[in-house]
Amino acid sequence: MYITRKAEFSASHVCRLAAWSDEENRRAFGEASHLHGHGHNYVVEVTLEGEPDPVTGMIVDLKRVKQLLEEEVVEPMDHRFLNIEVPPFDRIVPTTENVAREIWDRLERRFPPGSARLHRVRLYETSDCYVDIVRDSLPQTEAS
Amino acid sequence: MTFSPVSRLTRRYRFSASHRLHSPALTDVENRAIYGKCNNPFGHGHDYLLEVTIAGTPDPLTGLILPRHDLDQWVERRVLKLFDHRDINTDVAGLSARVPTTENIALFVARLLAEDWPRAFPAAPARLARVHILETDRNGFEVLINETLHRQPHA
């Protein structure tokens, strides 16, 4: 069974590589490469997987999920310039893919095995563009 | 056993088109009974919403599964140009043998994109994962792309 909790944060960012020319950056990142940055109203949806506790009838205490989202995502990222103020985006490009993965990594640490398990992080950069990070159901092999 | 998370990128696009649901295999009475208002002889239209999802590993340098512009241009060229401000029954050749229900439109678009993906993005470490079409915000039809669909010829 899955349960999803949503949160919002607004932040600015710029997607460009310092070693690349303006033309190369424009080719890869489009308008998002503009030097001075721009902003989005990000929406993050966190989905947890688990079974309802037989006594409480709850998969997870949603107050705790809300608190963790506040601590790991909203407080550090809301009304910030991601490239300057939110590591690791001083070193890697804050694309939707990378921001979603960073949120996944931050939350994954806070939901240890045995409790409700992190299943999916969905990050909307705009209502027309979102990235899902989903737990792969297949075991990883050496070959992959 | 270790588990790794998978990254998927979804972009939303829009097209406006008209259609009429009418099967030549059925009588007029049967068509009216099955399709109701959608069987109106003069057709009707929708503002369709199309979601295209790709799955892959973001490039370690750029942090992108695929540059947005490349995906947008491909969907524009392959799908939106075919459908936007067109009458699906008469203008979309590949669908003329089928009733243009949103089920059939979604399958058609999914096959079209799945077949063209290897030609359009031969080097991309990503694959087409899903096509979702909403006829209105109350009706959505979703096709998950697997290897079978990649291999199936157009029916």
Interface residues (C-beta under 8 A of the other chain):
Chain A: C15 L17 R27 A28 F29 G30 I92 V93 P94 T95 T96 E97 N98 A100 R101 W104 S127 D128 C129 Y130 V131 D132 I133 V134 R135 D136 P139 Q140
Chain B: M1 T2 F3 S4 P5 V6 S7 R8 L9 T10 R11 R12 Y13 T53 P58 L61 T62 G63 L64 I65 P67 R68 H69
